[in-house]
């Protein structure tokens, strides 16, 4: 019983530790403009052409919205992050800026400074 308690306590303490990930690159992110453009395209396409118009409008709106966001200069940053397992994934961080090589943590799908 003592071994089980010690093992349980050790596992409980280990789960709270945060492993650091590393910023590999910074890339531009146009997903917000594409999302709003796609939503607008769905509404206009559905009003004009029904379900097929909604699909066509969504595709056209997504491309147009991303282009408008790029054209207006309201770019956002996304980061390519190497996780502990060696996998490289793309994450957004609207509140924080990072440099390449900086150690970070990933919380709920967002990159945060290592604290």
N, C-alpha and C positions, 0 to 999 in steps of 0.2 A: 504494500500500500504506500509506503514511503517513496519507493521508486516511481510509482505512478504519479504521486503528488509532485515530486521534483520534475518529472518529465512534463507534466501539464503546465507547471509554472514556467518552465523554460520555453515551451512552445508559445505560451501566452505573451511572454516578454519579447520573443523573437518576431512575432507578427507586427509589432508596433514599429519596428525599424524600417526606415525608408532607404531604399537603394538608389544611388544617384544614376541618372542618365546624363548623356553628353550631347550638347548642341553640335550638329555636324555642318549645317548650312542654314542660311536664311533665304526664304523664297517669298514671292508676292502671292497674296491670297485675294481672289476675286469672288469667293463663294457667297458673300453677302449680296453683292449686286446681282449675281446669277440667280440667287434665291428669290429676291424681290422681282426681278425681271420675269422669271418663270411663273411666279404667282400671278403677276399682272397678265401675262400671256395666256394663262389658263382661263382667267375670267373673260378676257376679250374674245378669245377663241371659242369658248363655250357659248357666248352670246351670239357670235356671228355664224358658227358652223356646227354647233352641237358637240358631241363627244369627240369626233375626229378633229374638229377645229380646236378643241381644248388641248389635245395632244400636240397638234402642230403649233399652237400658240405657246405652249409651255416650252417646247424646244427652241423656238425662235426667241422667246422672251429671255430664256436663260443665257443664250449667246449674246443677245443684245444688252442685257443687264450687266454682264461681266465686262463687256466692252465699254459701256457707259461709265462704270466704276473706274476702269483703267483710264479712260479719256478725261474724266474730271479730276484725276490725280488723287482721289481718295482711296489710296491703296492701303491694304493692311498687311501685316507680316504673318507669315507662318514659318515654322521651324522644322527642319528635318532633324530628328532626334534618334541617337543610337541608344537603345534600351539596354538593360543588363543582360538580356539574352542575346545581344548582338544584332537584333532586328532594327532596321531603320524605318521609322514611321513619321508621318507628318502631323504636327499639332499646331493649333492656333494659340496665341497668347495676346489677347487684346489689351491687357493691363500692364504687361511687363515687356522689357526689351532685353535681349541677351546677345552676347558675343559668341562667335564660333569657338568651340572648345570649352565653354563654360559648363559646369556641372549643375544640373537642375533636377527637379522631381516632377513627376506627373501625377496630378490629383484630378480625378473626375474628368479625364480627357483634356486637361489644360496643362500647359507647362508653367511651373512656378519656380521661383528661386529656391535653392537648397537652403533650408533653415536649420 
